Structures are given as C-alpha cells and as structure tokens.
C-alpha cells in the first residue's frame, strides 16, 4: 500500500475530484494526508525571496511515501521538494494539466532539488499520461491510475463491454467507458465524436491554453490519449 500526501487548492475542483475518484475506486486507505492551500504567494516571492515561502508550508505533516501535487500554482509548486523531505517521501507526482503550473524553468529547479534529496519524480502532462517509471511508489499508483488501459468486448461491431484496467486519475475513463458501451465501432468518426462529447461533458479539467512543449492544448492531448487506448483495446478485443 502506498501512503499519499496530497496537495490541492481549496475551493478547486481539480484536486478534489482526483482524490474522490481514488477513494471511490477502492483506495481510500492510500490517502494519509491532504493539505489544502488557500493563500498563494506572489510570484516575486518565488523569484526574489524563496526562503519566505517556508511560511506557506503545511503543519502537522504525516509521514508518507508519495507526494501528489494536484493543481498548485507555480509559486506553491516550488514547495514540493521541501514537503517531500519533511514527510520522508521517496517519490512525487506533479500533475501538469495547465502549462502555468510548472513552467520549464521551474520544472528543472524542482527536479534538481528532488534529485539532491533522493526523491524520484514524475511530471505527467497531462496527469492521465502517467505510466510506470521504475519507482515502486509511483508504479503502485500508476498501476491503477494514469494512462488509460482498457479491455473491450465487441460483438457484431458493437461495443458490448468496456473494462477499465487503468483509468485517468480524474475518473473520466470510467465515464467514457460507460458512454461508448453499446455504441458501434464503425465508422470510427462517429465513435470519436461520441468519445469527444463524453470527454467534454465529464468534463476534462485540463487547460485549453496552447502548451509550447506540446504544440497543442493539454485538454486535446488527454483526448488523444483515451482515443489511443480505445483503439488499442479494439485491436485486441475479445
């Protein structure tokens, strides 16, 4: 069992929905602690006064294996290495569903700090692109939550059953699986349209801002990921 300390923003649906999905899928025992940040330090603090960030550190931190950073603004992401060290974590997963959360320069800084304290890391962009990395804690999480992996049963070119072997942490994979059940696999354009509508209706909370590294929006990337998962499952359908 992996012990998770989750970092989220108060009054923000992104992190809350992921934690609720983890619990609803049968893993409430994984969540050993949650800290909701309500105050966000100005970016100048991160750039000019990094030591003053410490006053934003959560108190009463439980010992945990894995840090989950879910939707923090960039100035708070800079605290992840310090928090990881305080909880004794061996790994951190820092979700990037918005390019503003972890700009490239900040990502390099966080990676260097985590390397220095011996903490493994993953920066999935989007979070539903997460796969195993070789770190036991990240891999335990990614076994169930991350890049979708499906098993599809089809009869007479109709999808009759979809089993989610690994789903997106936000829960959209299970929702999409339900919506495409009893839907024709051909023509593919209709299936992808059905998928896209379900993906937006859930809705996906990834950013519609163009990400320079992807050359596309992170929301579109997440939709391509679930489409690829369905396509792969159909090739292997029973």
Helices and strands as residue ranges (DSSP letters): E 4-9, H 13-22, I 23-27, G 28-30, E 31-37, H 43-48, G 50-56, E 66-69, H 74-77, H 80-87, E 91-94, H 104-116, E 120-122, G 127-129, H 136-142, E 149-155, E 158-166, H 172-180, H 188-201, E 210-211, E 216-217, H 218-235
